[in-house]
Amino acid sequence: VYHSTFADEEGITKACGCPLLPLKSRKKGPGPAPVSEQGKTDIVDEAITFFRCNVFFRNFDIKGPADKLLIYLTFYINLSLKKLEGCRTLAEGSKAILNLGVENVTIPGESGFPFTGLFSLPQSQQEAELLRDYLKQIREETSGRLLGVAYRPNGTPNKWWLAFAKRKFMNIALLDK
């Protein structure tokens, strides 16, 4: 299993036990995630890079808080690839998963949150909204970057990525609603 290189860094804000790690965001406007340097690897880069290796594992030993976020993103990438499976062009794929990034972002304690026990329950409404906003931002960013690897520059599907839509990470299949 490939673990996150983001150790329990000093000064990183957490919400429900989830570290709010910096992102190289392409999105305009403020979000709860701190801004990372453009040339530096962030958690989304790690999740996409490690996805095809980690998806084969049935167990994932959590070594730090960033691994929890890596698990969340691995499941999200898997769900996104399932949405992209039937999309034959980049334009179709964009429509399919860009909305997935912002719709129905559930947090711990809400019905439909697939990772009970991975993150703690929010202690306040403010913490709940901070986590929801961060997860929404990181999902949007992951969706955008995933399109760059799931489709070739000419807009055709990359079978070496879309084939992983059939895999189950930790032997769990996420069903979207």
Secondary structure as UniProt FT lines:
FT   TURN            10..11
FT   STRAND          14..15
FT   TURN            16..17
FT   STRAND          18..19
FT   TURN            38..39
FT   HELIX           43..54
FT   TURN            55..56
FT   HELIX           65..84
FT   TURN            85..86
FT   HELIX           90..98
FT   TURN            99..102
FT   TURN            108..109
FT   TURN            111..112
FT   TURN            117..118
FT   HELIX           125..150
FT   TURN            153..154
FT   HELIX           159..162
FT   HELIX           163..166
FT   TURN            170..171
//
